[in-house]
Amino acid sequence: MTDSYLYNGQSPDDHVASCPDCSAAIALLDGPETAAGPPPSLRESVMSMARRRRSPAPVPVATVAVPYAEQVALMDDLLTALSAPDWEAPVARHGTIRGLVEHLAANDATVARFMGVAGAGVAMTAAPIHRRWREQAGSLLQRVSGSTEVLLDVELALAGTSPTPARAPLRQAMVQRTFETWTHADDIRAATDRSKAAPRPEHVRMIAEFGLVMLPHAMKGPRRDVSATIVLTGPGGGTWTIPLSPASGHVGVLVSADAVDFCRLLANRWPPGCFPYAAEGDPALARELIRAAATLGCD
């Protein structure tokens, strides 16, 4: 097209001078660079409309839904930023980033099916894997956020590689989804030369507690009639004493480590033999606990 066609035979300057709409648009473009803040009442009016459409999730539901929503959003942003070659970048456990996202979508489907997210494995087959994963995760999150606290206590099979998957309440299954989404996002960051990112401290603590609850069941051999005290330091840390058998009589070992590092150990992203920790008490039991912790990931 030519300028004369665009501006009805006028020069651009003459057209702008005679066209109110174009003059107004130019005035906006030439205005101050600092954007005006929204009116004080806008936030409350938007929130009020949102509450009328759907009530806020109960606090216990939000406690497990919000961490998952945050990790899904971070993963979505990360996948959006990938180039076409990035999708074929090698990943140790799943071949490529594409394979890793397919694996994540398959593990999410365990909970999605439980929550009645219909057709996740069929209707999305033709769609790109990023969109397939995101649509399923969004539907799962919507169902969980709209559920009641009672549903959080219903048991289902967790994702995992064991021939007989562990069973746990939905609240723990959602923590596992948060945990795995974060773990695989870090896998993608490592494969594409991006820096790793830790979850919020309160979410780190939730992931650590998820692993510690399962830890006694992951240990091999006869149960020892003792407890273990685990001290995790740094953001999200805390102290837990875990009975290793119903007859645990006393604390046999105290193990201390960084909280985020421990979560990465749970995901088997830190080789047990190289994991930095300190122990007091039975050193063999400490090593057994560290080895067992590294088996709790979802790969």
KAZIUR-V285900 format. One line per field, one symbol per residue. ss: DSSP state (@ for helix, = for strand, . for the rest). burial: # if it has 9 or more other C-alpha atoms within 8 Angstrom, else .. Layout:
BEGIN
ss=???
burial=???
END
This chain:
BEGIN
ss=..@@@@.....@@@@@@@.@@@@@@@@@@............@@@@@@@@@@@@.....@@@@@@@@@@@@@@@@@@@@@@....@@@@.==...==@@@@@@@@@@@@@@@@@@..............@@@@@@@@@@@@@@@@@...@@@@@.===.........===@@@@@@@@@@@@@@@@@@@@@@.........@@@@@@@@@@@@@@@@@@........=======....======.......========@@@@@@@@.....@@@...====.@@@@@@@@@@@......
burial=..##..#..##...##......#..........................##.....#...##.##.###.##.###.#.......####.#..############.#######.#.#..#...#....##.###.##.###.###.#.#..###.#####....##.########################.........#.######.###.###.##.....#########.###...#####..#..##################.###......#..##.##.##########..
END
